[in-house]
Amino acid sequence: MAAKKRDSQKELDAIERAAKREAQKAAGALDGRYRPRVVKSRKSYTRKRKHKGGERNGA
């Protein structure tokens, strides 16, 4: 059996993605300064705080 030929389009896409990632690394996008914005899940229950200022009885 002959070996399968690789899809040239997939190879080109991979090369483009690698070049784009290298450009992002050079620009500093992956050095920890930029945080992705995360939308909090509404499925988990979070209890509301009773008093905004902290302890109510500050004796």
C-alpha positions as CSV (number, residue, x, y, z in Angstrom):
1,M,0.0,0.0,0.0
2,A,1.1,3.5,-0.7
3,A,1.5,6.0,2.1
4,K,-1.3,8.6,2.5
5,K,-0.7,12.0,1.1
6,R,-0.9,14.8,3.5
7,D,-3.5,17.6,2.9
8,S,-1.5,20.6,1.8
9,Q,-4.2,23.0,3.0
10,K,-4.0,21.7,6.6
11,E,-0.2,22.1,6.5
12,L,-0.6,25.7,5.3
13,D,-3.1,26.5,8.0
14,A,-0.8,25.0,10.7
15,I,2.1,27.1,9.4
16,E,0.0,30.3,9.5
17,R,-1.2,29.5,13.0
18,A,2.4,29.0,14.2
19,A,3.5,32.2,12.6
20,K,0.6,34.1,14.3
21,R,1.4,32.6,17.6
22,E,5.1,33.6,17.3
23,A,4.0,37.1,16.5
24,Q,1.8,37.1,19.7
25,K,4.7,35.8,21.8
26,A,6.9,38.6,20.4
27,A,4.3,41.2,21.3
28,G,4.1,39.9,24.8
29,A,0.6,38.5,24.7
30,L,1.5,35.3,26.5
31,D,3.8,36.6,29.3
32,G,1.0,36.9,31.9
33,R,0.2,40.6,31.6
34,Y,-3.0,40.0,29.8
35,R,-5.8,38.0,31.4
36,P,-8.7,36.5,29.5
37,R,-12.1,37.9,30.5
38,V,-14.1,35.2,32.2
39,V,-17.8,35.2,32.5
40,K,-18.9,33.8,35.8
41,S,-21.1,30.7,35.6
42,R,-24.6,31.4,36.8
43,K,-25.1,27.7,37.7
44,S,-23.2,27.9,40.9
45,Y,-25.0,29.5,43.9
46,T,-23.3,32.4,45.6
47,R,-24.6,33.6,48.9
48,K,-25.1,37.4,49.2
49,R,-23.2,39.2,52.0
50,K,-25.5,40.5,54.7
51,H,-23.4,43.6,55.6
52,K,-21.4,45.4,53.0
53,G,-19.0,47.2,55.4
54,G,-17.8,44.1,57.3
55,E,-18.7,43.2,60.8
56,R,-21.8,44.9,62.2
57,N,-21.0,44.5,65.9
58,G,-17.6,46.2,66.0
59,A,-17.3,46.3,69.8
